Amino acid sequence: MFLLTQNPAAFISWKWQKISTNPSLLKHASNYSLSLRNCSSSSSSSSSSVPHRPKRYAVLGAGFAGLSVAWHLLQQGSKELHLCVDIYDEVGVGGGASGVAGGLLHPYSPKVKLLWRGAECWEESLNLINIAEGAFHKLGTKGKQDILQTGESPIVRRRGILRPAVNLKNMDTMIENAQNCLANCRIESIHEDAAQNLIPDLSVPLNLAFYMPEALNVNAQCYLQGLYLACENLVNGVSTLGFANRELNFHKKSVQSLVELEGAYDAVIVCLGARAAFLPELTKKLPLRMCRGVIAQLQLGDDISEEYPEHSPSILSDAWFAVQGARRIDLGSTWDWKSKNYSREVTAEEASEATEVLLPKASAVYPTIKNWTVTGAVAGLRAMPPLTTDGSLPLLGCVDECVVDGRHDCKYWLFTGLGARGLFFHGWLGKLMALAVLSSNEDLIPSELTSWKKHRMHQ
């Protein structure tokens, strides 16, 4: 059974007791930067005796984008480099929209078409998931076996995903797209009887469904905690990996303005999702639309014995079913384009409205959902990027020109606009962003992800 707890983060709350902020860090880093500038005026003959200062990077945000960038900075940096990564997030790891994401991971659009750079993004997402799982396994072998209550991963449920065809208009397109699937994430076109063998009581209105056996159902909160643990493990084990010094610090605080970090870092990478648009330097300069999504949490009552089958896949339709266990399902998601509320808390009224929207959609493909009880709801504010010919692509790039008067001692970078596909995009794009930051070379980022700046940065 995949279900661990209603609050997966509780399993490693002991870990966060070790994390503390260092109020003197920024002052120390600023003084260190000033002393180095003073040293630079000394003769070249003496400069060889001065040790190289650490490279310091600030990552704003501890969701999909931020932790992917942090991991790759630590992992991709030169082995001889003394490198420090500071993560800032006022809520904590996975405290924003990433932590409540539905977690249904696959590389296809609703029309079963391979997404932009689907092979690279799929491969890197799988890689990071394996890394996070390895961190949890290492934690378990150190006497914390209570985290792993069962024999399977707390991070991912490997049962595949099933998408019943519900639109006759697009069915021919979907059948054609399905033939161009990835070898390591196959799409099988199956009829009603085969679909109902996978999910009893499933409704297949057009006698056709698309089954992705290698697709994953990821517990987003556990995954992010695992990825942060992996960052810690990498830092603690650098000597065995042949790396020079690595440092990782977590600051549970907000950054209200980019100039707060002036002089402390070689680069600042903004990975705040929707909250990036609230930074004064970026306000009204990002082509993002905010969309709040509510996810309903459903439980099967104790008086009902017929559970969701253990080996059945999750479901994609007009509403998606992220199966968390035989008696728990997350159902999503609503789309409120007018909201600017990025709180995870959901009012009773908002939860009721979301239920009224989601349950009819869910019942159309899985009628027995009426036997389940809504026990709660969570929400996140998505940062939705503009639609391009390649789809809705995240926004990446160097944003030095956004900083006040352009006067700064470090480079400023942006990684946002993951929209509803953060889990899919974050691995590969986080790696590209880290490489670009380490080399100070924006050209390492595909032009499709930086072209937004030509139209918006100077408005």
N, C-alpha and C positions, 0 to 999 in steps of 0.2 A: 504494500500500500504506500502511496506517495505522500499521503497526508502526514505532516509532522506536527504542526501546531497552527492555530489561527494567527499566531505572531511568530513567524520563523526567526526573526531577529533575536528573540528571547533566548534562543539556543546558544548564541555567542555573546550575550550581553556581558559576560565575564571578560571578554576580550576588550570591550570598549572601556572597561575600568582602567586599562593600562594606557589609554590614549589621553593625552593632556596637551593643552596648548602651551606655547612658550611665549609669554608676553614680550620678552626681550629680543625675540628673533629678528623682527624688522629693524629695530634700532641697531642690533649687532651687525646685521647684514649691510645696513646703510653705512655704518662706520667702516666696515670691512671694505666696502666698495670705494669709499672716499680715500682710505689709506692706500688702496691699490692704485688709484689715479695719481696720488702723490708719488708713489713709488715709480710710476711710469716715467717720471722725468729724470730718474737717475740714469747713470751711464749704462751702456749695454754690457760692459764687462762685469758689472755687479748684478745685472738682472738675471744671469744664469743661476745665481745662488738663491734667488727668491723662489719659494715653492709656488707652484701653480695654485691659484685660488679655486675653490669648488665652483662648479657650474650650478647655479640655483634656478630652479624653475617653479613657478606657482601655477597650479591647476585649480581653476575655480569651478567647483561642482563635483559631486561624488556619485554621479549616475553613470549610465552607459558610456557616454562620451568621455567624461572626466577620468574614470578608472581605466578605460582602455588606453587613453593617452598616458596616464601615469605609469601603467604597466610597461608600455612600449618605450617610454623615456628611460626607465630603469633598465630595461632589457636590451634596448638597441644602442644605448650609449657606448662609446668606446670603452674597452676593458681597462684602459689606463686612466680613464677620466674619473676624477672625484666629483660625484654628481649628487645633488640634493633636490628632492621633489617635495614640495609643500602642497597639500590639498586643503582647500578651504570649502567648507559647506556648513551652513548654519544649522541644518537639521541632522546631518550625519549621513553615513553611507546609505544610498538608496532612499533618501528621505523625500525625494521629489517624484515626478511622474514616472521615472524609470522603475522605481521600487514597486509600483502598483501596475506595471504593464502586464498585459494578458499573457505574454510569454509564448505564443504560438509561433514557432520559428520555422520558416521555409523560404525559398528564394523566388516565389511566384506571385504574380498580381492576381486580383480577383478573377481575371479572365484566363488564369493558369499560364500566363506568359512569363518567361524568365525575366526577372528584373534587371535594371542596369547594373553591369558588372557583377551579375549574379554569382558566377563561379567563385570570384575572388572574395566577395563578401560572405558567401556561405562557408567557404573554407576557413576564413579567419574567425568567424563566429564560433564554428565548431572547435577551433584551436583554443580560443579563450575559455570556452565552456570546459574543455578537458583540463585546462590549467586550474580553473576554479575548483573542479571536482578533485583534482590532485591535492589542492590545499586542504579541502575538507577531510580527505582520506588521511593526510599527514596529521591533521588535528586529532582524528579519531585514534590513530596509533599512539598518540601521546597521552592516552588516558582519558580522553573526552568521548568515549564511545556512546554516551547518552545522546550526542548529536546525531549519530547514525542509528536511529531506532530500528531500522529494518536493514535488510541486505542490499537495498538499492539506493541510488543516489538521492540525496535530499535536494539536488539542484534541478534535475531533469527527469521527466517521465517519457520514456521511449516506447510510445505506442502508435506513433504516426498521427496523421490528421486526415479527416475525410471531408470532402466538400461536395454535398449534393448539388446537382444542377437544378436551378430554380427559374432560370430565364431562358425561354425558348429562343429568343432573339439572338443570344450570344452563344448558344450551344455549339454551333458548327465551328465558331472561332475557338472556343475552348478545346474542342476535340483536336483541332489542328495544332494549337499551342502545346497541348500535352505531349505531342510527339517529339517536341524539341526540349525535353527535360534533361537535367543533369544526370549523369550516371550514378552519382552518390546521393541523389534525392529524386528517385523515380516517381513518375506519375502513372498510375494504373487506372484506366477507364473501366469501370465495373457497372453492372446492372443491379437492379433493386435487390434480387435475392442474395447476391454476394455482399452488397452493402449491409443488408440486414443480418447477415451472418456475423459481420464485424460489430454492428451495433443493433441489437434487437430493438424493435419498436421504432426504428428510424423511418421517417417518411421520405420517400424518394419520388417526388411528384412527376418527374420527367423520365423515370426509369434509367437514370444515368447519374453516376457519382464519380468523383476523381479522388483516388486514394493515394496518399503520399506516405508510404510506410517508414521512410527515414526521417520524416519531419519530426520536430521535437516540441514538447510542452515544457517550457522552462519556468521554474519558480524564480521570478526576477529578483526578489529580495534576497533569497538564499544565494543566488548566483553572484550578486554584487558583493555580498559579504565574503563569499569565497574568493572573488577576484581581489578584494582588498587584502585578504589573508595571504594570497599568493604574492602580492607586492611586498608584504612584510617578510614572507619567507625568502624572497629573492634578496632583500636587503640583508637579512640575517645570515644568509648563506653565501654571500659574495665571495668569501675567501675560497670556498670549495669550487666555485665556478670560474675562478681565475680573474674575477673583476677587481678593480680598485675599490675604494670606498664608495658606498652608496648610503644615502640617508633618505628616510621617509618620515614626514611629520603630518599629522592631521590636526587642523585647526577648526574647531566647531564654532565658527563665527562667520558672519556675513561680511562681504566686501561691498561697500556702498559706492565706491568709485575706483576706477583703475589707477588714478593718481595716488591713492593710498599706498600702493606698492612700489612707487617710484624709488629707484635707487637700491632696492633690495634684491632684484632678480635680473637674470640675463634674459628671461622671457616669461611672459604671463599668458596662459592659454585659457580663454573664457569658454567653459563648457557648461553653461548654466541653463541650457534649454530655453524655456519661455522667459525665465528671469533675466536672460542676457539683455532683452529689450528694455529692461528697467534701469540698466546702468546709464548714467547721464551721458557718457561718451557715445553710447550706441542708440539712445532713444531716437526714434523716428528715422533711423538709418538702415534698418534691417527689413527686408521684404518678407516679413513673417505675419501669419495670421494665427491668433490664439484660439484654441479649441479645447474646451474642458470635456473630459470624458468620464462618465460614471460607470463603475463596474459593480454589478450586484453579486453578492455572495449567497449561494444557495446550499441548504443542507437537507438531507433526507431524514425525515422524522423517525424516531425510534420505533414507532408503531408500523413502519413499512419495512418489510423484509427484502423486497426485490431491489438489489443494489445495482449501480452502474457496473457493468462487467469489468473485471480487473484488467483484462487485456484489450479492451476496446479503445479505439483512437478518440482524440478530441474532435470537435466538429467546427467547421467554418460554414457560415451562411450569412444571411442578413444580420444575424447576431452570431457571435462566436461562443463556443463552450470550451473553456480551459478546465479540463477535468483534473481535480486535485486529489481524487481518491474515490473509493467506491460510494462514498456518501457525501461528497462535497464537490461543488462545481462553481467556478467563477464565470459569470455571464456578462458579456459586454458587446459593444460599448455605446454609450450615447455620444452625440456630437453637438455641443453647445458652442457655436461660433461667436457668441456675444460676450462670453465670460472672460474675465481677467483674473479669476480666482484660482490661485495655484495651491490652495490648501488641500490636503488629502481628506480632511474631514468633510462629511456629507450630512446636511441637515435632513430631518425626517421628511420634509416636504420635497427636497431634491431627490431623495431615495425613492419616494413614492412615485414621483413623476418618471424617474428612470425605469422603474419596474413596469409601469404602464406601457412604456415604449418597447422594452426588451422582451417581456414575456410573450406577447403575440408573435413576434418574430421567431422566438425560440420554439414555440409550440408548433409552428408551421413545419418544422423538420423533426422535432422530437416531442411528440404530444404528451408523453409521460412526465414532462417537466412540470406539469400541473400538480404532481404529487410532491414536489419539492417546496421547501419553505425558504423565503428570503430572510436571512439572519443578519445581514449587514450590507454595507456598501462603502466603497472607497473611490477616490477620484484623483485625476491628475490633469494638469494643464499642458497640452501638447503645443509645441512650436511648429506650426505647419509651414513648410517652404512653398514657394510658387511652383506651379505646374510647368514643366518644360517638355520638350519633345522626347526627353529620356525619362520622363516621369517626375515625381516630386523628389528632388535631390537636396540633401543637406547643404548648408552654407559653411564653407571653410575659407581660410586665408589669413593673411597678415592684415591687421587693421591699425597699423601705426598712425595713419593719417586721422584716425578718430580721436586720438588722445589730444588733450587740450594743447593748442598751439604747436603740436608736433614736437614738443620738447620732452625728451625722455631718454633714459640711459639703457633701456631694454626694449625688446621687441614685443609687440602685443599681437596675439593670434586669436582667432575665433573658430569654434567648432559647435554649431548649433543647427536647429532646423531638422532634427531627426524625425519629427512628426510621429506617425504611428508605426514606423519601422526602425526604431532605435536599436533593437536587438539584432536586426539583420545588418544594418550599416556600421555599427559602432566598431567592430573588430578591425576590419580592413582600413576604414577611414581613420581610426585612432592610430593605427600603425603609420599610415602616410603622414598624418599630422605630426607625430613624434619625430619622424625622420626629417620632415621639413623644418621643425623647430631646432633640432640638433645641428642641422647644417645651415640654418638661416636661409633656406632656399625654397621659396614658395612654388617654384616650377615642378617640384616633386608631387604636387597635388594636381589631379586632373583638372583641366580648364573648365569642365562642366560644373565644377564645384566652386570655382572662384569667379566665374563670369558675372555673378550678381553684383560684384563691386563696381563694375563699369557703369552701372545704371543708378546705383543708390548711394554710394559712399559720399558723393559731393553734393547731394541734394540738401 
